[in-house]
Amino acid sequence: MQVESRDTLRQFVVLVSAVLAVAGAFVGTGAAGGIPIQSAAGGALAADATAIAPGGPAFAVWTPIYLGLVGYAVWQSLPNQKSDARQRRLGYPVAASLLLNAAWILSVQVGMLWLSVILIVALLAVLVSAFRVTTASRPKNIVETILTDGTVGLYLGWVCVATAANITASLVATGFRGFGWNEDVWAVAVIVVAGAAGVLLAIFGRGRFAPAVALCWGLAWVAVARLSGDLISTPTATASIIAIAAVALFTAIARLRAFRASPRVGNASAA
């Protein structure tokens, strides 16, 4: 297959994957006969199902993520992006993330929680790969910064929180009781892991804002849900707030260091 044909195929695959992802999201809202995610699988992913489940409003983050993904799918299909080296590396990981997200929604719809864990872990791995592409090269302009770096960063930051919540929900739903440890202890431990992931993203991403914003948004709604509602946990809420502060601090430090290192790095994408 010629190079130009491969590029056309890549652009087409990304577009189709975006359509399928949007269709999956439509089903996941409860429309088209689907079950809302928080009510699916016996409510295992509801805001009060586990101690680290984010409050319902946290899922509003999907609006900018989906808008960014659809915008990216359209933008990357333009003729001047066909042979772009950055898009050649980024296209298929983004397409894979879209398909995995749609498959995740389907798995939850049919109550297959452990399949959803496998899918979301795979989604996290694919997004880490895409994030590495965005940090290894610079965007050409503000449009690319928003649609590629910004969207991938938001997507990754949120999925870090969602993966922790998904695994915990699946364990609880299958009767796992934490080897006798208190629920708050486990919740704090998971929050620490999520916070550590945010710190690592800040360091290796040289202070990218988008993943930090999405991850902190998710943790903030974990804190809100644990300070109000049916499942109160002050230790979990406190740990979430501390994790948010740590991620924000390390992101700011990493961004400042990148700026000081050289004008070239400092002017790179902050998304």
C-alpha positions as CSV (number, residue, x, y, z in Angstrom):
1,M,0.0,0.0,0.0
2,Q,1.3,3.4,-0.9
3,V,2.1,6.0,1.7
4,E,-0.7,8.3,0.6
5,S,-3.2,5.4,0.8
6,R,-2.1,4.5,4.3
7,D,-2.6,8.1,5.4
8,T,-6.1,8.2,3.9
9,L,-6.9,5.0,5.7
10,R,-5.7,6.4,9.0
11,Q,-7.8,9.5,8.6
12,F,-10.8,7.4,7.7
13,V,-10.3,5.0,10.7
14,V,-10.1,8.0,13.1
15,L,-13.3,9.5,11.7
16,V,-15.3,6.2,11.9
17,S,-14.0,5.5,15.4
18,A,-15.2,9.0,16.5
19,V,-18.7,8.2,15.1
20,L,-18.8,4.9,17.0
21,A,-17.6,6.5,20.2
22,V,-20.2,9.2,20.0
23,A,-22.9,6.6,19.4
24,G,-21.6,4.6,22.4
25,A,-21.8,7.8,24.5
26,F,-25.4,8.3,23.4
27,V,-26.3,4.9,24.5
28,G,-24.4,5.4,27.8
29,T,-26.5,8.4,28.7
30,G,-29.6,6.2,28.8
31,A,-30.9,7.2,25.4
32,A,-31.6,4.8,22.5
33,G,-32.6,2.1,25.0
34,G,-29.4,2.2,27.0
35,I,-29.0,2.4,30.7
36,P,-27.3,5.4,32.3
37,I,-23.8,4.4,33.4
38,Q,-24.5,5.1,37.1
39,S,-27.5,2.8,37.0
40,A,-25.9,0.0,34.9
41,A,-24.3,-3.1,36.3
42,G,-26.6,-2.9,39.4
43,G,-25.4,0.6,40.2
44,A,-21.8,-0.6,40.8
45,L,-20.5,2.7,39.3
46,A,-23.0,5.0,41.1
47,A,-21.6,8.0,43.1
48,D,-22.3,6.2,46.4
49,A,-21.3,2.7,45.4
50,T,-17.7,2.9,46.7
51,A,-15.7,5.3,48.8
52,I,-13.7,6.6,45.8
53,A,-16.6,7.0,43.3
54,P,-16.8,10.6,42.0
55,G,-19.9,12.6,42.5
56,G,-22.3,12.7,39.5
57,P,-21.3,16.2,38.2
58,A,-17.8,14.9,37.7
59,F,-18.9,13.2,34.5
60,A,-19.5,16.6,32.9
61,V,-15.8,16.4,31.9
62,W,-16.9,14.1,29.1
63,T,-18.5,17.0,27.3
64,P,-15.2,18.8,26.5
65,I,-13.4,15.5,26.0
66,Y,-15.9,14.3,23.4
67,L,-16.0,17.8,21.7
68,G,-12.3,17.7,21.5
69,L,-12.2,14.2,20.1
70,V,-14.8,14.9,17.4
71,G,-13.0,18.2,16.6
72,Y,-9.7,16.2,16.4
73,A,-11.3,13.6,14.1
74,V,-12.5,16.2,11.7
75,W,-9.3,18.3,11.8
76,Q,-7.0,15.4,11.3
77,S,-9.0,14.4,8.2
78,L,-8.1,17.7,6.4
79,P,-5.7,17.4,3.4
80,N,-2.9,19.3,5.1
81,Q,-2.8,16.8,8.0
82,K,-2.7,13.7,5.8
83,S,1.1,13.4,5.7
84,D,1.9,15.2,9.0
85,A,4.4,13.1,10.9
86,R,2.8,13.9,14.3
87,Q,-0.6,12.8,13.1
88,R,0.8,9.6,11.6
89,R,2.0,8.7,15.1
90,L,-1.1,9.9,16.9
91,G,-4.0,8.9,14.7
92,Y,-4.2,5.2,15.5
93,P,-3.7,5.5,19.3
94,V,-6.6,8.1,19.3
95,A,-8.7,5.8,17.2
96,A,-8.0,2.9,19.5
97,S,-9.0,5.0,22.5
98,L,-12.3,5.9,20.9
99,L,-13.1,2.2,20.2
100,L,-12.0,1.1,23.6
101,N,-14.2,3.8,25.2
102,A,-17.2,2.6,23.2
103,A,-16.5,-1.0,24.1
104,W,-16.2,0.0,27.8
105,I,-19.7,1.5,27.7
106,L,-21.1,-1.6,26.1
107,S,-19.4,-3.9,28.7
108,V,-21.0,-1.9,31.5
109,Q,-24.3,-1.9,29.8
110,V,-24.4,-5.7,29.8
111,G,-23.0,-5.9,33.4
112,M,-19.6,-7.3,32.6
113,L,-17.6,-5.3,35.1
114,W,-14.4,-7.3,34.9
115,L,-14.4,-6.9,31.2
116,S,-14.8,-3.2,31.7
117,V,-11.7,-3.2,33.9
118,I,-9.6,-4.9,31.2
119,L,-10.9,-2.4,28.7
120,I,-10.3,0.7,30.8
121,V,-6.8,-0.5,31.7
122,A,-6.1,-0.9,27.9
123,L,-7.6,2.5,27.3
124,L,-5.3,4.0,29.9
125,A,-2.3,2.4,28.3
126,V,-3.3,3.7,24.8
127,L,-3.8,7.2,26.2
128,V,-0.3,7.1,27.8
129,S,1.1,6.2,24.4
130,A,-0.8,9.1,22.8
131,F,0.3,11.4,25.5
132,R,4.0,10.5,24.9
133,V,3.5,11.4,21.3
134,T,2.2,14.9,22.2
135,T,5.0,15.5,24.6
136,A,7.7,14.3,22.2
137,S,6.9,16.9,19.6
138,R,5.5,20.4,19.4
139,P,2.1,21.4,17.9
140,K,2.2,23.7,14.9
141,N,-0.4,26.1,16.1
142,I,-3.1,26.9,18.7
143,V,-5.7,24.7,16.9
144,E,-3.5,21.7,17.1
145,T,-2.6,22.5,20.7
146,I,-6.2,22.4,21.7
147,L,-7.4,19.5,19.6
148,T,-4.5,17.2,20.1
149,D,-2.5,18.1,23.3
150,G,-5.5,19.5,25.2
151,T,-7.9,16.7,24.3
152,V,-5.4,13.9,24.9
153,G,-4.4,15.4,28.2
154,L,-8.0,15.9,29.5
155,Y,-8.8,12.3,28.4
156,L,-5.8,10.8,30.1
157,G,-6.2,12.8,33.3
158,W,-9.9,11.7,33.7
159,V,-9.2,8.1,32.8
160,C,-6.6,7.9,35.5
161,V,-9.4,8.6,38.1
162,A,-11.9,6.5,36.2
163,T,-9.6,3.5,36.2
164,A,-9.1,3.6,39.9
165,A,-12.9,4.0,40.5
166,N,-13.7,1.2,38.0
167,I,-11.3,-1.3,39.6
168,T,-12.6,-0.5,43.0
169,A,-16.2,-0.8,42.0
170,S,-15.6,-4.2,40.4
171,L,-13.8,-5.5,43.5
172,V,-16.7,-4.3,45.7
173,A,-19.3,-5.7,43.4
174,T,-17.7,-9.2,43.5
175,G,-17.6,-9.2,47.3
176,F,-14.0,-8.2,48.0
177,R,-13.8,-6.9,51.6
178,G,-10.2,-5.7,51.6
179,F,-8.7,-8.5,53.7
180,G,-10.3,-7.1,56.8
181,W,-8.9,-3.6,56.3
182,N,-11.1,-0.6,56.9
183,E,-12.8,0.8,53.8
184,D,-11.3,4.2,54.5
185,V,-7.8,2.8,54.5
186,W,-8.3,1.2,51.1
187,A,-9.9,4.4,49.8
188,V,-7.0,6.6,50.9
189,A,-4.5,4.1,49.4
190,V,-6.2,4.3,46.1
191,I,-6.4,8.1,46.2
192,V,-2.6,8.1,46.9
193,V,-2.0,6.0,43.8
194,A,-4.2,8.3,41.7
195,G,-2.4,11.4,43.1
196,A,1.0,9.7,42.3
197,A,-0.2,9.1,38.8
198,G,-0.9,12.8,38.5
199,V,2.5,13.8,39.8
200,L,4.2,11.5,37.3
201,L,2.2,13.0,34.5
202,A,3.3,16.4,35.7
203,I,6.9,15.4,35.7
204,F,7.1,13.5,32.5
205,G,4.7,15.8,30.7
206,R,6.8,18.9,31.8
207,G,3.8,20.5,33.5
208,R,1.1,19.9,31.0
209,F,-2.1,21.6,32.3
210,A,-4.8,19.5,30.7
211,P,-4.1,16.1,32.4
212,A,-3.7,17.9,35.8
213,V,-7.0,19.7,35.4
214,A,-9.0,16.6,34.5
215,L,-7.4,14.5,37.2
216,C,-7.9,17.2,39.9
217,W,-11.5,17.7,38.7
218,G,-12.2,14.0,39.3
219,L,-10.5,14.0,42.7
220,A,-12.4,17.1,43.7
221,W,-15.7,15.4,43.0
222,V,-14.6,12.4,45.0
223,A,-14.0,14.8,47.9
224,V,-17.4,16.4,47.4
225,A,-19.1,13.0,47.3
226,R,-17.4,11.9,50.5
227,L,-18.3,15.1,52.4
228,S,-22.0,14.9,51.5
229,G,-24.5,12.4,50.3
230,D,-25.0,8.8,51.5
231,L,-21.4,7.7,51.8
232,I,-19.5,10.1,54.1
233,S,-15.7,9.5,54.5
234,T,-13.7,12.4,55.9
235,P,-10.3,10.5,55.5
236,T,-11.0,9.9,51.8
237,A,-12.1,13.5,51.2
238,T,-9.0,14.8,53.0
239,A,-6.7,12.5,51.0
240,S,-8.4,13.7,47.8
241,I,-7.8,17.3,48.7
242,I,-4.2,16.7,49.5
243,A,-3.7,14.8,46.3
244,I,-5.2,17.7,44.3
245,A,-2.8,20.1,46.0
246,A,0.2,17.8,45.3
247,V,-0.7,17.4,41.6
248,A,-1.2,21.1,41.2
249,L,2.0,21.9,42.9
250,F,4.1,19.5,40.9
251,T,2.5,20.6,37.7
252,A,3.3,24.2,38.4
253,I,6.9,23.3,39.4
254,A,7.4,21.1,36.3
255,R,6.0,23.9,34.0
256,L,8.3,26.5,35.6
257,R,11.3,24.3,35.2
258,A,10.4,23.6,31.5
259,F,10.1,27.3,30.9
260,R,13.4,28.1,32.5
261,A,15.2,25.2,30.8
262,S,15.1,26.9,27.4
263,P,12.9,29.2,25.4
264,R,12.1,26.4,23.0
265,V,10.8,24.1,25.7
266,G,9.1,27.0,27.5
267,N,7.2,27.9,24.4
268,A,6.0,24.4,23.8
269,S,2.4,23.3,24.3
270,A,1.1,24.0,27.8
271,A,-2.0,22.0,27.2
